[in-house]
Amino acid sequence: MNTSDNKITIQATVLANNEKVWECYTSPNHITGWNFAHDSWHCPAASNDLRPGGKYSARMEAKDGSFGFEFEAIYNEIVPLKKIVYTMTDGRQATVLFDAGDNLTEVTVVFAPETQNSIDLQRDGWQAILNNFKQYAEKY
């Protein structure tokens, strides 16, 4: 995990083949199973039009109903099983890389931080979601 050129990088090694990791990362029925940073949150709905110009949307909310938000982005580039580049609604960009190994996949996310929350808070939150993804994909 580091910050360079004003971007934050997080990583996780998922003990699963690349095809399974890609499916879990991009399929809405899987996204709702992992896309939250803490057990007190959940992702009750997600949609994903996985193509350049397509829209990604995930509803993230506290299980007690106290807070929630829609995370949305438009895809800039899709290289199946290898790379996803998207732009969030506030104009920030993120890149997700999938590096396949022997029954493992290194997932790296590089994203531009926003200005309301500290770099540490953003990095830790996104890393918690990626760690949740890793656990989900390894169990699936």
N, C-alpha and C positions, 0 to 999 in steps of 0.2 A: 504494500500500500504506500503510495507516495503522491506528492503533488508536484507537477512540473508543467511549465508553460501555462500556469493558471488552470490546470486540469487536475482532476482527481482520478487515480487509478486504483481499482480494487481487483482482487483475483480469488479464484477458488478452483481447486482441482477436484473434479467430479469423477468418482470411480464408476464410470459407465461409458459405453461407446458413444461416439459422436452423434449417431443418428438418434439414439434415445435422448441424449442431452438436448439436441436441437428440438425434438418433438416436445419435450417437457417445457422448454423455454418459450416456444412459440405458439403452442396450442391453447386456446382460451380455457378449455376444460382442465388443463394442467395449471395454467397461470393462476387460477383461483385457489389452487391448493398450496401455493408457496409465496405469493406476492405480498408479503407483509413482513415487518421487521421484528415484531414481538407477538407472543401468543395472545395478547389482549386485543390484537387487531385481526382483521381478515380482509379478504378480497372477494366480496360476494358476486361480482360480475366483471367480465372481461370480454373484449372483442378484438380481433386482430386481422387486418387485411394486409397480409405479409407480401408487399410488392412496393416498388418505388412509387411514391405518391399515395400509398395506402395509409390508413389510419389505425393506430393502436390506442386502445382505451381500457383502463382498469379502474374500477371503483375500489378505493381503499378506505376502510373505516374502522373505528373502535367498535369492539363487539358490544359495548354498553350503549352505543348510539350517541355518545357525547361529541364525536367529531368525525368527519369524513371528507374526502375530496376525490375528484376525478383526475387521474394522471393520464394525459393524452399526448400523443406525438404523431408526427408524419414521417414516414420512411423516406430516406434519401437514397439508400443503397442496400441491396440484399444480395449476398453471395451465399447461396444455400450451403448449410453445414459449416460455414466459415466466418461470415461477417454480417453484421447488421449496423447500419448507421441511421440515426433518426434525429429529428429536431423536435424539441418539446415546445409546447404552446407559448412559452416565454422567450423563445428564440435560441435557447441553449442547445448544444448538440451533444450526443453521446454515441459511442462506438462500442459494440460488443464483438469480441473475437472468440472463436471456438478453435482451439488448437488440439487436434486429435492425436492421441498416443495409443499405446497398447491397452485397450479396455479402460482408458481414462481420457478425460477431456479437460483441458485447462480453459476456463472461462475468464476472460479479462474484460472489464468494463472501464472505459475511460469517459469521463463526463465533465462538462464545464459546470462549476459550482454556481449557485445562486448567491445573492448578496444578503439575504435576510438571516440566515443561520450560519454558524461558524463552520469552517472547513472540517474540523474534527467531527462535529455533529453530523454533517452531510456524509462524510466518509464512513463513519460508524453506522449510520442508518442504511446506506446503500450496501455496505458490507454485510450487515445483519440480514438484509433481504437476499443477497447472494448466498450467504451461508444457509439460509432457509431453503433456497432453491437446491443447493447441493444435497442437503438431507432428503428433500422430496425426491429428487431425481435418482438418488442411490437406492431408495426404498421402492420406487415404482417398478 
